[in-house]
Amino acid sequence: MASTPPHCSITASTKSYKNHQYPKNHFKNHQNNHRNHPLPRKFSLSNPLPSPCNAAKHTATAASASTVRAPLSQVSTPFPSLDPDFSGRRSTRFVSKMHLGRPKTSINTRHTSIAEEVLQLALHNALAGLESILVSFESKLSGSDDYTFLLRELGNRSEYEKAIKCFNFAVRREARRTEQGKLATAMISILGRLGKVELARGIFHTALNEGYGKTVYAFSALISAFGRSGYCDEALKVFDSMENYGLKPNLVIYNAVIDACGKGGLEFKRVVEIFDEMLRSGVQPDRITFNSLLAVCSRGGLWEAARNLFSEMVDRGIDRDIFTYNTFLDAVCKGGQMDLAFEIMAEMPAKNIFPNVITYSTMVDGYAKAGRFDDALNLFNEMKFLGIGLDRVSYNTLLSIYAKLGRFEEALDICREMEDSGMRRDVVTYNALLGGYGKQGKYDEVRALFDEMKAQKVSPNLLTYSTVIDVYSKGGLYDEAMDVFREFKWAGLKADVVLYSALIDALCKNGLVESAVSLLDEMTKEGIRPNVVTYNSIIDAFGRSATSEHVFDAGGIPESQADSSSSLVIKQCIHGKAVDREDNRIVKIFGQLAAEKGGQAKKDCGGKREILCILGIFQRMHELEIRPNVVTFSAILNACSRCDSFEDASMLLEELRLFDNQVYGVAYGLLMGYRENVWIQAQSLFDEVKLMDSSTASAFYNALTDMLWHFGQKRGAQLVVLEGKRRQVWDNVWSNSCLDLHLMSSGAARAMVHSWLLNIHSTVFEGHELPKLLSILTGWGKHSKVVGDGALRRAVEALLTGMGAPFQLAKCNLGRFVSTGPVVTAWLRESGTKNLLVLHDNRTQPENTRFEEISNLQTLTL
């Protein structure tokens, strides 16, 4: 899932794209307000951003490079910046950026027309007849150039067996070691591009044993072959073995190994160590080196590191090309920094580098992931205006946007336009439609589309099965999900983190937390690394009332030990009991879900133990270097809101301050009544949240406000919700005549009602007349079991009734409270009304009381 799309793969075969004429002032009016993101002049590779990786760590020792580089930032800030992963989104899914069908450039070689004749004969004859063809033309073929042409062209047609036979024939007849080495390098590269890494390894070792493979080019070809297939461990072994053969890595080798490690998912820190080793060896980087480093940043969304690399290219006098910009943009977009991405794209024409279809596809995909669909669609219109033709990736991205928006007619129109352009629906097309229909609960359409896909001979991939199983699981269609899983197993595919996360989420949402933890344990034993989405589901489930399943066996643990037995609870929560390892384990889980559809009577397992479980999960994430994000934060705050004990909730947040004082310190400070002390720090946190997509930002504000309201910190809740309004977290929430609460949580909505009524109270006492009709919208609970019985509506109704506010449910709209201006004016003028509207905190600390900052402790990188 973390692989970088081919258009960001620097050492892959170059693709040719036409540069389009670009209006110089085209970007001027596209967007007016962007945050300023200055590009620093130097990049520090001595302190790289860490990133988790399953790959074996490279043996090279980290040391400072010979070239002096400035630290990443010289500017001191009052509070540390949030970890980039904190703004992580709610799903691991993404629309594939496979740039299929794009034209390949032809490579000019010095082959003869005889080689082309032999190629045609080789293609039209069976493998068994190839030897005789080569023998008959042996005297006419012009050495290694002709044979290299044959190898490449056969490889381009996936005729690797014929290519190997041609290679063996050529090597036997070539007496010059240098030419044999060229043929071996070409053959290894071809097999690497086809993913036949074991065959490539065999050619390499044969060449070494026979004396013509001891060249940096052969080593480079094998390193690249392993890198293309994601085997960075093997690539590093080949790199390390060069010394045994008396070979010194050159620029080509270093570029190959850096690219291979990036493709294999090696963490940025390890790749930087190789880069530093390169500099110490006196090998100076070139554009390909930096493009490969940028690609590593792109895969991890390390936009700050990418920005600094981009600037260092200028400092070194290295020209940046379209691949540089596209890869940099991809890193920035994956980091969620869309305003910065726009600025980078806007500067390209001034550098005489014009955005192409890949540039636009990257930007559109970034806007879509950030939930800025209007910006994404505007860019598509811009592409059409500039005459930039859409390719398969562009079509699939556009289709995905319409599907996410539920605009299926337009999505199907895109399908038809795509097919009219000669591009059939592929697996990415179907995955986008399946996901879109699933989010809208259109299960019949999902079933029909899944069947159509197979009827059209489009093979479902891992993402397809994960999507369909996730859709059915969330819809409660467990029998259907079980059938799809059986088909998935029959297809010979292996479950990945997305599929496991979907199953764990389904279990958690049905309250089967123990089964979810057991499945997590099985997942890790299978060598599949959980991600932040996986853990977020479990944290959220722990925060809810437990089901008849007990998360752990409490028998034999006296309550007096519960406070000090967190390690035992952690072990029981994380590792679970021994579970069956057979393939039917997941099938059994679906059977359990189907049998218990609707759930059993729920029991409370006790707040303190749930709190300890959450701490255990958090500690486990830290051990695995899985960084909690804003969704984790929201889930933990929601858990606090569902906790009856203020002491337990405050204990949880206080413990979490040791992991991240900036984020959890704000929540803890507001909960404890240290508002005056932490509000500046809170502003810094709100600034970071503002950069996130709207749904994630609103979830953050809802969770924080709910927790504060739940524990009586109502003034603090009101300040937070007003801050969210000021930052436009909720669109069009407030007007003189209407308060729209339908996107808010219960606590946020109630705090907002008080604020809105105080505002119109001021309007009345300033002598202004209220509108004739006032409305408070809550929505009518369309997802509730009883229509019109939404929890938000009931909470607001109870609040209004308790205050004696003269609002009544509208007869024609169960989610709307209405009153007339004169009636509300009369109520607001009553002597005790203002006191009812002004909110207070249950807990406050004197302004001169020092909030115990723990910023002197090293904030752990999570």
Phi, psi and omega in degrees: 000339185263010184289152179271137180299154183305332182289350176257001179275113193282323185270003176289168180303134184294136176259143180260128177228144179280133173281132182263147175296132188234124179299133186297322184259023188297326187275353192302318186254008183294311174218146185256326187245114176227149175289148180278125179237084180296144178269116181294160187274336184228157181236129179267116175261355180283338177232069185287162177287127181285151177211138182293150179204141178274347185291154176296142184282142181293145185280348181295140180276145180277131176212163181292144182284162180290333178273129182284129178230143184286156177296162186302322179211131179261355188268126177277140179236149183296333180224143180294145178291150180295148174301139181305328183285350179299329182273019181302149182271180190273358183219150176269359184277151175206156176285128183299141177257025180300117183270071181278151174081002179279144185292145176261145177282144175277142181261123181289124177230167184262042180279162181262169177294335178297321179298323178293323178295316178297322179301314181297319179294320180296323181288329185264006178235157181289166181302322183296332182270359185292321182302315182294325178297314181295321178297317183292334181255006187305317183288340183265337180288139188262070171063207188293333180297314179294318181292322177297320176301314180298315180301312183296314183292323175294321176296320179299336179259014179062019178271062188290331179293319176293324179296318179295319179295320178295320178299312181299321178297314184293317182295322180296330184263355180261120183272337185277125181300320181299315181291323175298320178297321178296317179296317179298316179299316179297318182293319178297317180297317181297312179297325177297317179296330180272000179079012181267068189289327179292321176295320178297319178298320179297316177299318182298310183293324175298316179297319177297313183295329183266002169092004180243009182254003183274066178228152178297334182288322177294317177298317180298319181296319180289321176301314179295323179299314177296320181298319180300327181265006175084013181265074183289332177300313181293322179299319179293324178297317178297317179301314181292332183283348183301323181299326180295338181256012177072023181257138177254126181301137175249190183300319180300316180295312181298319177298319181295316183288324177296316179296318181296317180294323177296315180293330180277001176084013178296140184297152185304322181302319182289322178295322179296325177299321178294320178298317178296320177298322178299315180293321179296332180279358179083011178269121183271137182288157175236192183298321180296322177301309183291324177298322178291320176296320177298324179295325175296315177298321181300316182297326182261001182066027182277074189291327180292316177297321179296320180297320180289322174298318180301318179289324181294332176301319178295316180299327180271358180074027180264124180294146177255138182244187183297326178294321178301309182297316182295321179289318176300314179300320181297319178296316181293319179295317179294335175278000177078013184263071189288329177293318176296319179301319179296318179298320180296315179297323182293333182275349185300312181302326179294337177267008181064029174238117189258133178306136178245191185298328178291318178304310181294318179300319178297314180295316181297317179297321178296314177299319181296316180294331179277001181077012180263070188291327178297318178296322180296314181292326176297322178293325176296318177297324178295320178301315180295320180298323181275356179076023177273114183291142178283141174252187183300319180297316181298315179300314182294323178293316178298316179299319180298321180297311179298322179295318179296327179280355182077014180265074191286332177297317178291325177297317179291328174298320178297320177302315181294319179297321178297315180292325177296335179275005178091012180247116178286157173299135177245186184297327179294320177301309181296321179299319179296316180293318179299316179296319180295312178298322180297317180297333179270002180072022181269077188288327177296319178294322178299314181298315181294319182292321178297319177292319180298320181303313181290325178294330179274010177064027173264111186287124175299141176254187183300319179294324178300307181297319179299318181297311184294318179296319178297316180298311181295320181296314180292335178272002180078011181267070189288326177297317178296318179298321180295320178297317180294321178296320178298319178297321178301315179294321180296329180286353177082015180272155179251135181300144178241187185297328181292314181294313178300319180296322178296317179294317179297320179296319178297317178297316181297319182291339176263008176079006182271069189290321181297318177297323179295317179293322177296320179292324175299319179297315179297320180301315181290326178293333177281000179083015179262121185280122175296158175238184185296329179296318179302309183291327178300320179299317183288320177300316180297323180291321178298330181284348179265169177297134181287156179271193179297340171288136174265132182300326175208162181279112182276350181301135176087358178248102179300150181301330179295335179271345185299326181293327186251008184251036183297327181295323178292318179297317179302314182298317180292323182288318187279312188271333176066185177275167179298137183238156178294142182255004182291161181298337184275009179302313181291324176300320178297322180296316177298321177298321177296317179297317180295319181292326183259022180304126185100339173082160175259177179300135185266145180234150180270126181271357179103126186296319185297320182290326175295320178299317179295325177295318180297318176299322179296317178298317181297318178296321179296320177299319179296318180297325180271003181058038175261117189278121173300147179237191184295332178290321175301313180303314180296319180296320180293318178295322177297323177297319177298320181296330180271000181270133181280344186257119175297322182296319180294317181295316181292325177297318180299311182293325179294319177296320183289341175299331179293335178272319182206096184288331182294314184280303186281340174295324177296311181298317180295315181298318178294321180295322184276356178090016177269044189299317183297328184280329187255358188294324177295318177296323178296323178299320177298319178295317179297326177299318179293318181295328180301331182282351184273170178292159190298320183292321178291318179296316181294324177298321178298308181296320179298315183293315181296317181292320178302315181297314181296318180296318183302322182260020171083007178271065191284328176293317176299319178298320180294319179296320180294317183291326176291327175296319176297321177295317181298326181269009175057041175294321176251124183285135171051044184280339195222129169216176181294335185249348188214139173240117183257112186249005195291346177260007184257158173280175183298312181294317179297319181296317182292321176296323180290325177300314178301316182294318181294317180293325175296323180295313180286338172298316177296321179301316181296315185282350171272002176090010180268153180267138179281156175302158183297325182232129177247140183228145170236117184259130178240349191083159187253018174071047184294342178264001180279160179293329177245120182301132180088002183248038181295146182298321180295316180299317181294321180295317180291322179298317179296321179296312181297319180296317181297327179275349185075022180290135188278055177249141180233155175296134177292140182294327185263000184210108184289348180253025183222126174258135185228157172201167179264155180303311181298322181294316180293322178301315180298319179294319181294332180280351178295147190296325185266001187293316184298321179298328178292329186275332182284127183263152180225159175268141175291329182236127176224154177240142178304148183300329182274359177284128185279123173288126185290090177291142174241025181294343176289342174282151178288117177293124183287140177277112186259000000 
